[in-house]
Amino acid sequence: MNHNWVVQTTDNRVVNNFAAHNLNTGEQTVINYQPQFLLSNGSQSLSMALSNQVIVLAPDYFAKHEIERGNLIEVLPKWEFGESHLYLIRNPHLINQLEQEVVDFILSLFADNCKDLDND
């Protein structure tokens, strides 16, 4: 594909493909591409999309507001693209009781589905 692909990365890796999953049919495919832009900030890719220069692959939490306002549209709304690896993180040196209670609560929510979770 020779389009102006914008890729967002958090670890400076260039990825030349991503998985696509159709929410209606369950069909899965892999999209191969050569990115022309490599960004490390989601707001940068959103700005580029708003400037009408490119189509971007953006996390829903970055694009939702602009989609709701009509400033952006979903090109393929019945498809999910790629994976998002998100982490709940905290400073290991500054733990207070309230924070620990929140962590314990979150772990309890996942306990039934994720038996190998621990609180390290």
C-alpha positions in Angstrom: 0.0 0.0 0.0 1.4 3.3 -1.0 -0.7 5.7 1.1 0.6 8.1 3.7 0.4 5.8 6.7 1.0 7.3 10.1 2.1 4.9 12.8 2.0 5.6 16.5 4.6 3.9 18.6 5.6 4.0 22.2 8.8 2.0 21.9 10.3 3.4 18.6 9.7 0.1 16.7 8.6 0.3 13.1 5.8 -2.1 12.6 4.9 -2.9 9.0 1.6 -4.7 9.6 -1.3 -4.8 12.0 -4.2 -7.2 12.6 -7.7 -6.2 11.5 -10.9 -7.9 13.0 -14.4 -7.5 11.6 -16.8 -7.0 14.5 -19.8 -8.4 12.5 -18.4 -11.4 10.7 -15.4 -12.3 12.9 -13.1 -12.2 9.8 -9.5 -11.5 10.6 -6.8 -10.3 8.2 -3.4 -8.7 8.4 -2.7 -5.4 6.7 0.8 -4.8 5.5 2.1 -1.3 4.8 5.2 0.9 4.8 4.7 3.9 7.2 5.8 7.3 6.0 5.5 8.9 9.5 6.4 7.4 12.8 5.0 9.3 15.8 5.3 8.7 19.6 2.4 10.9 20.5 -1.3 10.2 19.9 -2.2 13.9 19.8 0.3 14.4 16.9 -1.5 11.8 14.7 -4.9 13.3 15.6 -3.7 16.7 14.6 -2.5 15.3 11.3 -5.9 13.7 10.7 -7.7 17.0 11.5 -5.5 18.8 9.0 -6.8 16.4 6.2 -3.3 15.3 5.3 -3.5 11.6 6.2 -5.7 8.8 7.5 -4.5 7.6 10.9 -4.9 4.6 13.1 -5.8 6.2 16.4 -6.9 4.8 19.8 -10.6 5.5 20.4 -9.8 7.5 23.6 -7.9 10.0 21.4 -10.4 10.2 18.6 -13.8 9.9 20.3 -14.3 13.5 21.0 -13.5 14.7 17.5 -15.7 11.9 16.0 -18.6 12.9 18.2 -18.2 16.6 17.1 -18.2 15.5 13.5 -14.6 16.7 12.9 -13.5 13.2 12.0 -15.3 10.1 10.8 -14.5 6.4 11.2 -13.5 5.0 7.8 -14.3 1.4 8.7 -16.5 1.5 11.9 -17.2 -2.3 11.9 -13.5 -3.2 12.2 -11.0 -3.2 15.0 -7.3 -2.7 14.2 -4.3 -3.9 16.0 -3.9 -4.3 19.7 -3.4 -1.8 22.4 -1.1 -2.7 25.2 -2.0 -0.6 28.2 -0.6 -0.7 31.6 -1.8 0.3 35.0 1.3 1.8 36.5 2.4 3.4 39.7 5.5 4.6 41.4 6.9 1.6 43.4 8.4 3.9 46.0 5.4 6.0 46.9 2.6 3.7 48.0 -0.2 4.9 50.4 -3.1 3.0 51.9 -5.7 4.4 49.5 -3.7 3.6 46.5 -3.1 0.1 47.8 -6.9 -0.3 48.3 -7.5 0.7 44.7 -4.9 -1.8 43.4 -6.5 -4.5 45.5 -9.9 -3.7 44.2 -8.7 -3.8 40.5 -7.0 -7.1 41.1 -10.2 -8.5 42.6 -12.1 -7.5 39.4 -9.7 -9.6 37.3 -9.2 -12.4 39.8 -11.8 -14.8 38.3 -10.4 -14.4 34.7 -6.7 -13.9 35.4 -5.5 -16.4 38.1 -1.8 -15.4 37.5 -2.1 -11.8 38.4 0.0 -10.6 41.3 0.6 -7.3 43.0 4.3 -6.8 42.4 
